[in-house]
Amino acid sequence: MLTLFHHPLYASCRYVRIAFGEYGEELALIEERPWQRRKEFLSLNPAGTIPVLLAEGDHAITGATVISEYLDETRGAFQRSRRLMAEDPIQRAEIRRLVDWYLVKTDGDVTRHLVRERALKPLMAGAQGGGSPDSAAIRAARANVRQHLKYTNWLAATRDWLAGPRFSYADAAAAASLSILDYLGEIEWREYEAARDWYSRMKSRPSFRSLLSDRVRGLSPASHYADLDF
Amino acid sequence: MLTLFHHPLYASCRYVRIAFGEYGEELALIEERPWQRRKEFLSLNPAGTIPVLLAEGDHAITGATVISEYLDETRGAFQRSRRLMAEDPIQRAEIRRLVDWYLVKTDGDVTRHLVRERALKPLMAGAQGGGSPDSAAIRAARANVRQHLKYTNWLAATRDWLAGPRFSYADAAAAASLSILDYLGEIEWREYEAARDWYSRMKSRPSFRSLLSDRVRGLSPASHYADLDF
């Protein structure tokens, strides 16, 4: 079994867990708090970021998309219709664009800030960035939630899955991101019917199960978080 | 000829130009100022980011690494020893890790801030983020330059090229990033001998030539910027 250094409230880590789960491969999870900058962890990844996968031969593979490309090259390419990547280069580009959208843009506009202010600051020492939540940062992030839900709703309404006719890495990335916002109770699902239907299909996939049982100390999830009917 | 929407002071755009240049393929360049959020450009890429490549059939391919994966799939895979990607999945992961290091981490720690404060703010309207340079932001970015040069120096001293025995996307990404800092005169090359030797090899590659003639209005490059002997 391969090992993943992760944190339950990082979208990029959830993305990797869903992807391996789709291929039925379990990961040994080690919770890493990157803000602590542990020496042993920095020797695995000098950038200090998560996720990091310890792959075959204990090679450290660093970063969500680097890991998902590795997964595709070593497993996905042999999965036929269950492959999370398309064959066609233009379709592959569309999948990668959306992975980037959710793991970089949604994260930078919304997710990372709400997670930091609402969930992580109480766990951090002062010198690591801890302290009381910055309400201006929370307001700014909340103002951006709508744009990302509207975009997801549009994708879900016009395509079978977010990047096209087949389930792909794009769905894994979007669900990774939105599941964190949902944990925090930041999504008004009734305003986004198509996105809600899509997310309901995501939630019932076996690869999603372990995410729905994630719990973070000191912060309970929204009451509907683990309900398949929400 | 394909078209690239780019800006000369964005590392991710320079990276794409070097990569196509390595395969001897010219690009039609359109300078885009992403802070202006042009409507026509947003319809190509709703994220509003550069680079965007108009590929075959005018499909918009968005984002530096999405473009370089597309380039590898449509050109690189047929280039044999000139290919900018390795064959082995672990080596591919190392190349991608370093591309990410330079285009995301170096960019976020250093390059983006110095470019914004020193070069772009005078071109921006007030509502777009223009105004006088923030000297605290410049100081913070400068404090991080050393770490990135030291790391590059270590890579260059211990490997033939930055990701291993062969020239790769990692070298293109590092050179894209450092060439911008060099334009701004922010690098003390004499402290980093191995990195300097490596950069000197980069500068003499034909793919680098167009970057050395880039000029930005109102900000001349450091005097040695275009010298092959610096």
Interface residues (C-beta under 8 A of the other chain):
Chain A: P46 A47 T49 A55 G57 H59 I61 T62 G63 T65 V66 I67 E69 Y70 E73 T74 P89 I90 R92 A93 R96 R97 D100 W101 K105 Y151
Chain B: P46 A47 T49 A55 G57 H59 I61 T62 G63 T65 V66 I67 E69 Y70 E73 T74 P89 I90 R92 A93 R96 R97 D100 W101 K105 Y151
